[in-house]
Amino acid sequence: MDTPAEPLPCPAPAPLAARLCWRALTAADVPAVVEVEKTAHAHPWRARHFEDSLAAGYWMRLLALRPDAGADPPHWVHSPTTPEGHWLLGYLVAMPGVDEGHLLDVTVAPTHQRQGWGRWLLHALAHWGRAQRYAHLWLEVRRSNAPARALYQRCGWVEVGVRKNYYPDTAQRREDAIVMRLDMGEHCAPTTVRSNPTACP
Ligand SMILES: CC(C)(COP(=O)(O)OP(=O)(O)OC[C@H]1O[C@@H](n2cnc3c(N)ncnc32)[C@H](O)[C@@H]1OP(=O)(O)O)[C@@H](O)C(=O)NCCC(=O)NCCS
Protein backbone atom coordinates (compact mmCIF):
# COMPACT_ATOMS: atom_id res chain seq x y z
CA MET A 1 0.00 0.00 0.00
CA ASP A 2 1.28 3.53 -0.79
CA THR A 3 2.46 5.61 2.16
CA PRO A 4 0.18 8.66 2.50
CA ALA A 5 1.67 11.95 1.30
CA GLU A 6 1.83 14.82 3.81
CA PRO A 7 1.19 18.51 3.15
CA LEU A 8 4.29 20.19 1.69
CA PRO A 9 6.14 21.94 4.54
CA CYS A 10 7.68 24.48 2.13
CA PRO A 11 6.41 26.15 -1.00
CA ALA A 12 7.36 25.11 -4.53
CA PRO A 13 6.36 26.70 -7.85
CA ALA A 14 2.85 25.72 -8.97
CA PRO A 15 3.66 23.37 -11.85
CA LEU A 16 6.03 21.38 -9.65
CA ALA A 17 4.10 21.51 -6.38
CA ALA A 18 1.25 19.47 -7.89
CA ARG A 19 3.72 16.71 -8.79
CA LEU A 20 5.66 16.65 -5.50
CA CYS A 21 5.21 13.91 -2.93
CA TRP A 22 6.52 14.49 0.62
CA ARG A 23 6.07 11.58 2.96
CA ALA A 24 7.60 9.28 5.57
CA LEU A 25 10.46 7.13 4.29
CA THR A 26 9.56 3.46 4.81
CA ALA A 27 11.31 0.09 4.58
CA ALA A 28 9.95 -0.29 1.03
CA ASP A 29 11.97 2.80 -0.02
CA VAL A 30 15.30 1.54 1.29
CA PRO A 31 16.52 -0.11 -1.96
CA ALA A 32 15.98 3.11 -3.99
CA VAL A 33 17.45 5.27 -1.23
CA VAL A 34 20.54 3.05 -1.03
CA GLU A 35 20.91 3.33 -4.80
CA VAL A 36 20.96 7.13 -4.48
CA GLU A 37 23.35 6.96 -1.51
CA LYS A 38 25.88 4.98 -3.54
CA THR A 39 25.94 7.57 -6.31
CA ALA A 40 25.79 10.66 -4.06
CA HIS A 41 28.25 9.89 -1.24
CA ALA A 42 31.89 8.84 -1.17
CA HIS A 43 31.07 7.01 2.09
CA PRO A 44 27.43 5.94 1.66
CA TRP A 45 25.11 4.58 4.31
CA ARG A 46 24.15 0.97 3.74
CA ALA A 47 20.65 -0.51 3.93
CA ARG A 48 21.33 -1.51 7.54
CA HIS A 49 21.82 2.15 8.56
CA PHE A 50 18.41 3.11 7.17
CA GLU A 51 16.75 0.03 8.67
CA ASP A 52 18.28 0.77 12.09
CA SER A 53 17.12 4.39 11.83
CA LEU A 54 13.59 3.24 10.97
CA ALA A 55 13.64 0.81 13.91
CA ALA A 56 14.84 3.62 16.21
CA GLY A 57 11.90 5.83 15.17
CA TYR A 58 14.02 8.60 13.70
CA TRP A 59 12.36 11.32 11.61
CA MET A 60 12.86 10.13 8.03
CA ARG A 61 11.25 11.91 5.13
CA LEU A 62 11.42 11.49 1.37
CA LEU A 63 10.73 13.95 -1.45
CA ALA A 64 9.71 12.57 -4.83
CA LEU A 65 8.35 13.89 -8.11
CA ARG A 66 5.53 12.24 -10.05
CA PRO A 67 6.81 11.61 -13.59
CA ASP A 68 5.46 13.63 -16.47
CA ALA A 69 6.41 11.81 -19.66
CA GLY A 70 6.03 14.99 -21.68
CA ALA A 71 8.22 17.10 -19.41
CA ASP A 72 10.94 14.96 -17.86
CA PRO A 73 14.30 14.88 -19.59
CA PRO A 74 15.45 11.53 -20.97
CA HIS A 75 18.59 11.51 -18.80
CA TRP A 76 16.37 10.94 -15.74
CA VAL A 77 15.59 7.48 -17.07
CA HIS A 78 18.34 5.97 -14.92
CA SER A 79 17.35 7.92 -11.78
CA PRO A 80 16.06 5.80 -8.91
CA THR A 81 12.30 5.78 -8.39
CA THR A 82 10.16 5.10 -5.31
CA PRO A 83 7.92 2.00 -5.17
CA GLU A 84 5.10 4.19 -6.61
CA GLY A 85 7.32 4.96 -9.61
CA HIS A 86 8.07 8.59 -8.64
CA TRP A 87 11.51 10.15 -9.21
CA LEU A 88 13.34 10.14 -5.90
CA LEU A 89 14.58 13.72 -5.45
CA GLY A 90 16.03 13.46 -1.96
CA TYR A 91 15.58 12.46 1.66
CA LEU A 92 16.43 13.36 5.24
CA VAL A 93 17.17 11.39 8.40
CA ALA A 94 17.11 13.24 11.74
CA MET A 95 17.41 11.93 15.28
CA PRO A 96 14.91 13.51 17.67
CA GLY A 97 16.15 14.46 21.13
CA VAL A 98 14.60 16.08 24.19
CA ASP A 99 15.44 19.74 23.48
CA GLU A 100 17.22 19.43 20.15
CA GLY A 101 17.45 17.32 17.02
CA HIS A 102 20.40 15.96 15.09
CA LEU A 103 20.57 15.76 11.29
CA LEU A 104 22.18 12.45 10.31
CA ASP A 105 21.74 12.43 6.53
CA VAL A 106 20.47 14.76 3.84
CA THR A 107 20.90 13.74 0.24
CA VAL A 108 19.69 14.99 -3.13
CA ALA A 109 19.90 12.50 -6.01
CA PRO A 110 22.78 13.56 -8.28
CA THR A 111 20.50 14.01 -11.32
CA HIS A 112 18.50 16.57 -9.35
CA GLN A 113 21.28 18.47 -7.58
CA ARG A 114 21.83 22.24 -7.94
CA GLN A 115 18.10 22.83 -8.50
CA GLY A 116 17.28 24.07 -5.00
CA TRP A 117 16.09 20.76 -3.50
CA GLY A 118 18.83 20.73 -0.84
CA ARG A 119 17.60 24.08 0.46
CA TRP A 120 14.02 22.83 0.26
CA LEU A 121 14.88 19.81 2.40
CA LEU A 122 16.66 21.97 4.99
CA HIS A 123 13.62 24.26 5.12
CA ALA A 124 11.51 21.19 5.82
CA LEU A 125 13.93 20.11 8.54
CA ALA A 126 13.80 23.53 10.21
CA HIS A 127 9.99 23.42 9.99
CA TRP A 128 10.07 20.07 11.82
CA GLY A 129 12.51 21.40 14.43
CA ARG A 130 10.24 24.36 15.19
CA ALA A 131 7.20 22.08 15.43
CA GLN A 132 9.15 20.00 18.00
CA ARG A 133 9.89 23.26 19.88
CA TYR A 134 13.62 22.60 19.70
CA ALA A 135 16.06 25.37 20.52
CA HIS A 136 18.70 24.02 18.12
CA LEU A 137 19.45 21.44 15.47
CA TRP A 138 22.91 19.91 15.16
CA LEU A 139 24.92 18.06 12.53
CA GLU A 140 28.41 16.88 11.68
CA VAL A 141 29.83 17.22 8.19
CA ARG A 142 33.11 16.06 6.67
CA ARG A 143 35.65 18.86 6.45
CA SER A 144 36.11 18.04 2.73
CA ASN A 145 32.37 18.22 1.89
CA ALA A 146 32.39 21.75 0.47
CA PRO A 147 28.95 21.53 -1.24
CA ALA A 148 27.22 20.45 1.98
CA ARG A 149 29.05 23.03 4.11
CA ALA A 150 28.04 25.75 1.63
CA LEU A 151 24.43 24.56 1.68
CA TYR A 152 24.27 24.56 5.49
CA GLN A 153 25.82 28.01 5.76
CA ARG A 154 23.40 29.30 3.15
CA CYS A 155 20.57 27.97 5.33
CA GLY A 156 21.72 29.70 8.52
CA TRP A 157 23.76 26.91 10.13
CA VAL A 158 26.96 28.02 11.89
CA GLU A 159 30.18 26.09 12.37
CA VAL A 160 30.74 25.73 16.12
CA GLY A 161 33.45 23.10 16.52
CA VAL A 162 35.60 20.33 15.12
CA ARG A 163 35.70 16.64 16.02
CA LYS A 164 39.20 15.50 15.12
CA ASN A 165 39.46 12.28 13.10
CA TYR A 166 35.75 11.62 13.52
CA TYR A 167 35.06 9.87 10.19
CA PRO A 168 36.78 6.89 8.61
CA ASP A 169 38.36 7.91 5.31
CA THR A 170 40.91 5.52 3.83
CA ALA A 171 42.33 2.45 5.58
CA GLN A 172 45.19 4.61 6.93
CA ARG A 173 43.46 7.94 7.44
CA ARG A 174 40.50 9.53 9.19
CA GLU A 175 38.77 12.84 8.52
CA ASP A 176 37.67 15.67 10.83
CA ALA A 177 34.02 16.51 11.31
CA ILE A 178 32.86 20.10 11.41
CA VAL A 179 30.09 20.49 13.99
CA MET A 180 27.31 22.84 12.92
CA ARG A 181 24.28 24.24 14.73
CA LEU A 182 21.07 25.85 13.59
CA ASP A 183 19.36 28.13 16.10
CA MET A 184 15.68 27.75 15.47
CA GLY A 185 15.21 31.47 14.94
CA GLU A 186 17.41 31.23 11.82
CA HIS A 187 16.19 30.06 8.43
CA CYS A 188 17.03 30.05 4.73
CA ALA A 189 15.97 32.83 2.45
CA PRO A 190 12.87 31.74 0.49
CA THR A 191 13.64 28.67 -1.53
CA THR A 192 14.42 28.98 -5.22
CA VAL A 193 13.48 25.58 -6.59
CA ARG A 194 13.46 25.82 -10.37
CA SER A 195 9.94 25.81 -11.80
CA ASN A 196 10.99 23.90 -14.91
CA PRO A 197 13.23 20.96 -14.05
CA THR A 198 13.56 20.03 -17.72
CA ALA A 199 15.68 23.15 -18.12
CA CYS A 200 18.27 21.82 -15.67
CA PRO A 201 21.49 20.35 -17.03
C1 LIG B 1 24.83 18.80 -0.32
C2 LIG B 1 23.61 18.54 -1.20
C3 LIG B 1 22.48 17.97 -0.32
C4 LIG B 1 23.15 19.87 -1.83
O1 LIG B 1 21.91 19.64 -2.49
P1 LIG B 1 21.48 20.51 -3.78
O2 LIG B 1 20.05 20.22 -4.05
O3 LIG B 1 22.43 20.32 -4.89
O4 LIG B 1 21.66 21.99 -3.21
P2 LIG B 1 20.87 23.30 -3.69
O5 LIG B 1 20.66 23.25 -5.17
O6 LIG B 1 19.66 23.49 -2.84
O7 LIG B 1 21.96 24.41 -3.37
C5 LIG B 1 21.82 25.34 -2.31
C6 LIG B 1 23.14 25.99 -2.01
O8 LIG B 1 24.08 25.02 -1.54
C7 LIG B 1 25.39 25.34 -2.02
N1 LIG B 1 25.85 24.26 -2.91
C8 LIG B 1 25.14 23.17 -3.30
N2 LIG B 1 25.90 22.37 -4.08
C9 LIG B 1 27.10 22.99 -4.19
C10 LIG B 1 28.31 22.65 -4.87
N3 LIG B 1 28.43 21.52 -5.59
N4 LIG B 1 29.36 23.49 -4.76
C11 LIG B 1 29.27 24.63 -4.02
N5 LIG B 1 28.13 25.01 -3.37
C12 LIG B 1 27.08 24.19 -3.44
C13 LIG B 1 25.25 26.65 -2.77
O9 LIG B 1 25.41 27.70 -1.83
C14 LIG B 1 23.82 26.59 -3.23
O10 LIG B 1 23.25 27.83 -3.50
P3 LIG B 1 23.29 28.39 -5.03
O11 LIG B 1 22.73 27.29 -5.90
O12 LIG B 1 22.41 29.59 -4.97
O13 LIG B 1 24.74 28.65 -5.31
C15 LIG B 1 23.95 17.59 -2.39
O14 LIG B 1 25.13 18.06 -3.03
C16 LIG B 1 24.16 16.16 -1.97
O15 LIG B 1 23.21 15.39 -1.83
N6 LIG B 1 25.44 15.78 -1.76
C17 LIG B 1 25.78 14.40 -1.42
C18 LIG B 1 25.30 14.03 -0.05
C19 LIG B 1 25.90 14.88 1.04
O16 LIG B 1 27.08 15.21 1.02
N7 LIG B 1 25.05 15.23 2.04
C20 LIG B 1 25.48 16.04 3.15
C21 LIG B 1 26.14 15.27 4.22
S1 LIG B 1 25.09 14.03 4.93
PDBQT file of the ligand as one rigid body, heavy atoms in Angstrom, charges set to zero:
ROOT
HETATM    1  C1  LIG A 301      24.834  18.796  -0.323  1.00  0.00    +0.000 C 
HETATM    2  C2  LIG A 301      23.610  18.544  -1.204  1.00  0.00    +0.000 C 
HETATM    3  C3  LIG A 301      22.477  17.972  -0.325  1.00  0.00    +0.000 C 
HETATM    4  C4  LIG A 301      23.151  19.867  -1.833  1.00  0.00    +0.000 C 
HETATM    5  O1  LIG A 301      21.913  19.645  -2.495  1.00  0.00    +0.000 OA
HETATM    6  P1  LIG A 301      21.482  20.514  -3.777  1.00  0.00    +0.000 P 
HETATM    7  O2  LIG A 301      20.054  20.223  -4.047  1.00  0.00    +0.000 OA
HETATM    8  O3  LIG A 301      22.429  20.315  -4.886  1.00  0.00    +0.000 OA
HETATM    9  O4  LIG A 301      21.661  21.990  -3.212  1.00  0.00    +0.000 OA
HETATM   10  P2  LIG A 301      20.868  23.304  -3.692  1.00  0.00    +0.000 P 
HETATM   11  O5  LIG A 301      20.657  23.255  -5.174  1.00  0.00    +0.000 OA
HETATM   12  O6  LIG A 301      19.660  23.489  -2.841  1.00  0.00    +0.000 OA
HETATM   13  O7  LIG A 301      21.955  24.414  -3.374  1.00  0.00    +0.000 OA
HETATM   14  C5  LIG A 301      21.818  25.342  -2.306  1.00  0.00    +0.000 C 
HETATM   15  C6  LIG A 301      23.143  25.993  -2.007  1.00  0.00    +0.000 C 
HETATM   16  O8  LIG A 301      24.082  25.024  -1.538  1.00  0.00    +0.000 OA
HETATM   17  C7  LIG A 301      25.393  25.345  -2.022  1.00  0.00    +0.000 C 
HETATM   18  N1  LIG A 301      25.846  24.259  -2.915  1.00  0.00    +0.000 N 
HETATM   19  C8  LIG A 301      25.137  23.168  -3.297  1.00  0.00    +0.000 A 
HETATM   20  N2  LIG A 301      25.904  22.372  -4.082  1.00  0.00    +0.000 NA
HETATM   21  C9  LIG A 301      27.103  22.987  -4.193  1.00  0.00    +0.000 A 
HETATM   22  C10 LIG A 301      28.314  22.653  -4.865  1.00  0.00    +0.000 A 
HETATM   23  N3  LIG A 301      28.427  21.521  -5.594  1.00  0.00    +0.000 N 
HETATM   24  N4  LIG A 301      29.360  23.494  -4.758  1.00  0.00    +0.000 NA
HETATM   25  C11 LIG A 301      29.269  24.627  -4.023  1.00  0.00    +0.000 A 
HETATM   26  N5  LIG A 301      28.129  25.010  -3.367  1.00  0.00    +0.000 NA
HETATM   27  C12 LIG A 301      27.077  24.191  -3.445  1.00  0.00    +0.000 A 
HETATM   28  C13 LIG A 301      25.252  26.653  -2.772  1.00  0.00    +0.000 C 
HETATM   29  O9  LIG A 301      25.408  27.702  -1.832  1.00  0.00    +0.000 OA
HETATM   30  C14 LIG A 301      23.817  26.588  -3.228  1.00  0.00    +0.000 C 
HETATM   31  O10 LIG A 301      23.249  27.830  -3.497  1.00  0.00    +0.000 OA
HETATM   32  P3  LIG A 301      23.292  28.391  -5.034  1.00  0.00    +0.000 P 
HETATM   33  O11 LIG A 301      22.730  27.285  -5.900  1.00  0.00    +0.000 OA
HETATM   34  O12 LIG A 301      22.410  29.588  -4.973  1.00  0.00    +0.000 OA
HETATM   35  O13 LIG A 301      24.737  28.653  -5.312  1.00  0.00    +0.000 OA
HETATM   36  C15 LIG A 301      23.950  17.588  -2.386  1.00  0.00    +0.000 C 
HETATM   37  O14 LIG A 301      25.130  18.056  -3.030  1.00  0.00    +0.000 OA
HETATM   38  C16 LIG A 301      24.164  16.158  -1.966  1.00  0.00    +0.000 C 
HETATM   39  O15 LIG A 301      23.209  15.387  -1.831  1.00  0.00    +0.000 OA
HETATM   40  N6  LIG A 301      25.438  15.777  -1.756  1.00  0.00    +0.000 N 
HETATM   41  C17 LIG A 301      25.783  14.397  -1.422  1.00  0.00    +0.000 C 
HETATM   42  C18 LIG A 301      25.295  14.027  -0.049  1.00  0.00    +0.000 C 
HETATM   43  C19 LIG A 301      25.897  14.879   1.045  1.00  0.00    +0.000 C 
HETATM   44  O16 LIG A 301      27.082  15.212   1.023  1.00  0.00    +0.000 OA
HETATM   45  N7  LIG A 301      25.048  15.230   2.043  1.00  0.00    +0.000 N 
HETATM   46  C20 LIG A 301      25.478  16.044   3.151  1.00  0.00    +0.000 C 
HETATM   47  C21 LIG A 301      26.144  15.273   4.220  1.00  0.00    +0.000 C 
HETATM   48  S1  LIG A 301      25.086  14.026   4.926  1.00  0.00    +0.000 SA
ENDROOT
TORSDOF 0
